[in-house]
Amino acid sequence: VEERGGEIKCHTHVYEILKEGKKAVGVRTNHGDFYADAIVDAAGSLSAQLGNAAGLYVPVKPRRGQVMVTEGLPHILSGVVSSASFFCAKFHPELMQLFDPRTVKLNYGTALEQTNTGTMLIGATNEWTGYDNGTTIEGIEWVIHEACRVLPYLRNAHFIRTFSGLRPSTPDHLPIVGATSHLENYYLITGFEGGGISLNPIVGKMLAEIICGDEPCITNEPLRPDRIVKPLSEATAEEIAANLPEGVVR
């Protein structure tokens, strides 16, 4: 961005989407107003709040995932190891009753992956906790318990760090990518849940092509915003309340 003449402003909070009629023309922030021919919502788990500022109902909710990291270990895994509950927690919650009650409570699914430096990333919970992105003893204890059950070698490893993040989740578990007909010049690229890091390069290219009026390299038909995004005035009070959970945004 900077090589192309752009500027990145950190700690800049968007309070309002500036409009001219039904067209987005800029944003109002704590550092002043900024104008552009295209406004992009890439706010992740805060997309619902940014959508509110644009007068849109954007059904994206934060879903907490707690993760554990080990010390550097000898090469053990050549790929990712995932449990059935990892996929049930996201796509088939009705099947979670098949698993241990603690797995059900934390909506937990085991996923193990080893980095190039030998550390093991182990997760993860899938919790509805609002904007609380802290870790819990209960969550991390179960992450370790299940990891050691799946891979007994880890019983002799040191677990050195924990962290958690808020995944932006949509009702149909598909990302939101493209323009919305409800507000001209307004684009969304959000709702990737746990796949955003790996999908960023291709969806960034897709959205750039859409903004520039080019044919996208991959169709965004299943991901079009208008399948679930609508004017805020058309959303019910229940929808709005459910889409903006309580909690501290950190």
C-alpha positions as CSV (number, residue, x, y, z in Angstrom):
1,V,0.0,0.0,0.0
2,E,2.7,2.5,1.0
3,E,4.8,1.7,-2.1
4,R,1.8,2.7,-4.2
5,G,1.4,6.0,-2.4
6,G,-1.1,4.9,0.2
7,E,-1.1,5.6,3.9
8,I,-2.0,3.2,6.8
9,K,-3.5,4.8,9.9
10,C,-3.5,2.8,13.1
11,H,-5.8,3.5,16.0
12,T,-8.3,5.1,13.7
13,H,-11.9,4.5,14.6
14,V,-14.7,4.8,12.0
15,Y,-17.7,6.4,13.5
16,E,-19.8,7.1,10.4
17,I,-20.1,6.2,6.7
18,L,-20.4,9.5,4.8
19,K,-23.1,9.4,2.1
20,E,-24.4,11.5,-0.7
21,G,-27.9,10.1,-1.3
22,K,-27.5,6.3,-1.7
23,K,-23.8,6.5,-2.4
24,A,-21.0,6.0,0.1
25,V,-18.4,8.7,-0.3
26,G,-16.1,8.5,2.7
27,V,-15.7,7.7,6.4
28,R,-15.7,9.9,9.5
29,T,-13.1,9.0,12.1
30,N,-11.4,10.2,15.2
31,H,-8.6,11.5,12.9
32,G,-10.9,13.4,10.5
33,D,-12.9,12.6,7.4
34,F,-11.6,10.6,4.5
35,Y,-13.1,10.4,1.1
36,A,-12.8,7.7,-1.6
37,D,-14.5,6.2,-4.7
38,A,-14.8,2.8,-2.9
39,I,-15.4,2.1,0.8
40,V,-14.5,-1.5,1.9
41,D,-15.7,-3.2,5.0
42,A,-12.9,-5.5,6.0
43,A,-13.6,-5.2,9.7
44,G,-13.8,-8.9,10.5
45,S,-15.8,-9.5,13.8
46,L,-16.6,-5.8,14.0
47,S,-18.3,-5.7,10.6
48,A,-21.8,-5.7,12.2
49,Q,-20.9,-2.4,14.0
50,L,-19.4,-0.9,10.8
51,G,-22.5,-2.0,8.9
52,N,-24.6,-0.2,11.5
53,A,-22.6,3.0,10.8
54,A,-23.4,2.5,7.1
55,G,-27.1,1.9,7.7
56,L,-26.8,-1.8,6.9
57,Y,-27.6,-5.0,8.7
58,V,-24.4,-7.1,8.2
59,P,-24.9,-10.5,10.0
60,V,-21.4,-11.2,11.3
61,K,-20.9,-12.3,14.8
62,P,-17.7,-12.9,16.8
63,R,-16.9,-16.5,17.7
64,R,-14.0,-17.0,20.1
65,G,-11.3,-19.6,19.5
66,Q,-8.8,-20.5,22.2
67,V,-5.4,-21.9,21.0
68,M,-2.3,-23.4,22.7
69,V,1.2,-23.3,21.4
70,T,4.0,-25.8,22.3
71,E,7.7,-25.5,22.5
72,G,9.7,-26.4,19.4
73,L,9.4,-30.1,18.8
74,P,11.0,-32.6,16.4
75,H,9.2,-33.0,13.0
76,I,6.0,-35.0,13.8
77,L,3.3,-33.8,11.5
78,S,3.4,-33.2,7.7
79,G,-0.1,-31.8,7.5
80,V,-3.1,-30.7,9.6
81,V,-4.9,-33.2,11.9
82,S,-8.5,-32.3,12.6
83,S,-11.2,-34.1,14.5
84,A,-14.8,-34.7,13.5
85,S,-16.0,-32.3,16.2
86,F,-13.9,-29.6,14.6
87,F,-16.2,-29.6,11.6
88,C,-19.4,-30.4,13.5
89,A,-18.8,-27.4,15.8
90,K,-19.0,-25.1,12.8
91,F,-21.3,-26.8,10.3
92,H,-23.4,-29.4,12.1
93,P,-23.9,-28.3,15.7
94,E,-26.8,-30.7,16.0
95,L,-24.2,-33.5,16.0
96,M,-22.1,-32.1,18.9
97,Q,-24.2,-34.1,21.3
98,L,-22.2,-37.2,20.2
99,F,-19.1,-35.9,22.0
100,D,-17.9,-35.4,25.5
101,P,-20.0,-32.8,27.5
102,R,-16.9,-30.6,27.8
103,T,-16.5,-30.7,24.1
104,V,-20.1,-29.7,23.7
105,K,-19.9,-26.9,26.3
106,L,-16.9,-25.3,24.6
107,N,-18.1,-26.2,21.1
108,Y,-14.6,-27.7,20.8
109,G,-12.8,-29.3,17.8
110,T,-9.2,-30.6,17.8
111,A,-6.9,-29.2,15.1
112,L,-3.2,-29.8,15.2
113,E,-0.6,-28.2,13.0
114,Q,3.2,-28.0,13.2
115,T,5.0,-24.9,12.1
116,N,8.4,-24.8,10.3
117,T,10.1,-23.9,13.6
118,G,8.7,-27.0,15.2
119,T,6.1,-25.4,17.5
120,M,2.7,-27.0,17.5
121,L,-0.5,-25.0,17.2
122,I,-3.4,-26.7,18.9
123,G,-7.0,-25.6,19.0
124,A,-9.7,-24.7,19.2
125,T,-12.9,-23.7,20.9
126,N,-15.8,-22.2,19.0
127,E,-17.5,-20.1,21.6
128,W,-20.2,-17.5,21.5
129,T,-18.8,-15.1,24.1
130,G,-19.6,-11.7,22.5
131,Y,-16.5,-9.6,22.1
132,D,-14.6,-11.2,25.0
133,N,-11.4,-12.5,23.5
134,G,-9.7,-13.7,26.7
135,T,-8.5,-17.2,27.4
136,T,-10.0,-19.4,30.2
137,I,-8.5,-22.1,32.3
138,E,-11.4,-24.4,31.4
139,G,-10.9,-23.8,27.7
140,I,-7.1,-24.2,27.6
141,E,-7.2,-27.2,29.9
142,W,-9.6,-29.0,27.5
143,V,-7.4,-28.0,24.5
144,I,-4.4,-29.7,26.1
145,H,-6.4,-32.7,27.3
146,E,-7.8,-33.5,23.8
147,A,-4.5,-32.8,22.1
148,C,-2.7,-35.3,24.3
149,R,-5.5,-37.8,23.7
150,V,-5.2,-37.5,19.9
151,L,-1.3,-37.3,19.9
152,P,0.1,-38.9,23.1
153,Y,3.6,-37.7,22.2
154,L,2.5,-34.3,23.5
155,R,2.2,-35.5,27.1
156,N,5.9,-34.9,27.4
157,A,5.9,-31.5,25.6
158,H,6.0,-28.1,27.2
159,F,3.0,-25.8,26.4
160,I,4.4,-22.3,26.4
161,R,1.7,-19.9,25.2
162,T,-2.0,-19.4,24.9
163,F,-4.0,-17.0,22.8
164,S,-7.5,-16.5,21.5
165,G,-9.1,-14.6,18.7
166,L,-12.6,-13.7,17.5
167,R,-13.6,-15.3,14.2
168,P,-16.1,-13.4,12.1
169,S,-19.0,-15.9,11.6
170,T,-22.0,-15.6,9.2
171,P,-25.3,-17.5,9.5
172,D,-24.5,-19.7,6.5
173,H,-20.7,-20.0,7.2
174,L,-19.8,-18.4,3.9
175,P,-17.8,-15.2,3.6
176,I,-19.3,-11.9,2.3
177,V,-17.4,-10.6,-0.7
178,G,-18.4,-8.0,-3.2
179,A,-20.7,-4.9,-3.6
180,T,-24.1,-4.4,-2.0
181,S,-27.0,-3.0,-4.0
182,H,-28.2,-1.2,-0.9
183,L,-25.4,1.3,-0.8
184,E,-23.4,2.3,-3.9
185,N,-19.6,2.3,-3.7
186,Y,-19.7,0.2,-0.6
187,Y,-18.0,-3.2,-0.6
188,L,-17.7,-6.0,1.9
189,I,-14.9,-8.6,2.4
190,T,-15.6,-10.2,5.8
191,G,-17.2,-13.2,7.5
192,F,-14.4,-15.8,6.9
193,E,-14.7,-17.4,10.3
194,G,-11.4,-19.4,10.6
195,G,-10.4,-19.3,7.0
196,G,-9.5,-15.6,6.5
197,I,-5.7,-15.9,6.7
198,S,-5.5,-18.6,4.0
199,L,-8.1,-17.0,1.8
200,N,-6.9,-13.4,2.0
201,P,-4.7,-13.4,-1.1
202,I,-7.4,-14.7,-3.5
203,V,-10.3,-12.8,-2.1
204,G,-8.3,-9.6,-2.1
205,K,-7.6,-10.1,-5.8
206,M,-11.3,-10.9,-6.4
207,L,-12.5,-7.7,-4.7
208,A,-9.9,-5.5,-6.4
209,E,-11.2,-6.8,-9.7
210,I,-14.8,-6.2,-8.7
211,I,-14.1,-2.6,-7.6
212,C,-12.2,-1.9,-10.8
213,G,-15.0,-3.3,-13.0
214,D,-13.0,-6.3,-14.2
215,E,-14.2,-9.9,-14.5
216,P,-13.2,-11.5,-11.2
217,C,-10.7,-14.4,-11.4
218,I,-13.2,-16.5,-9.5
219,T,-16.9,-15.9,-9.3
220,N,-18.2,-14.5,-6.1
221,E,-21.8,-15.6,-6.8
222,P,-22.2,-17.7,-3.7
223,L,-20.6,-15.0,-1.6
224,R,-22.5,-11.9,-2.8
225,P,-23.4,-9.6,0.2
226,D,-27.1,-9.2,-0.7
227,R,-27.9,-12.8,0.1
228,I,-27.8,-11.8,3.8
229,V,-27.0,-8.1,4.0
230,K,-29.9,-5.7,3.9
231,P,-30.8,-2.1,5.0
232,L,-30.8,-1.7,8.7
233,S,-34.4,-0.4,8.5
234,E,-35.5,-3.9,7.2
235,A,-33.9,-5.8,10.1
236,T,-36.0,-6.8,13.1
237,A,-35.1,-5.7,16.6
238,E,-34.4,-9.3,17.4
239,E,-32.0,-9.6,14.5
240,I,-30.1,-6.5,15.5
241,A,-29.8,-7.5,19.1
242,A,-28.6,-11.0,18.2
243,N,-26.0,-9.5,15.8
244,L,-24.4,-7.1,18.2
245,P,-23.6,-9.2,21.3
246,E,-22.7,-7.5,24.5
247,G,-19.1,-7.4,25.6
248,V,-16.0,-5.2,25.6
249,V,-14.4,-4.6,22.2
250,R,-10.6,-4.9,22.7
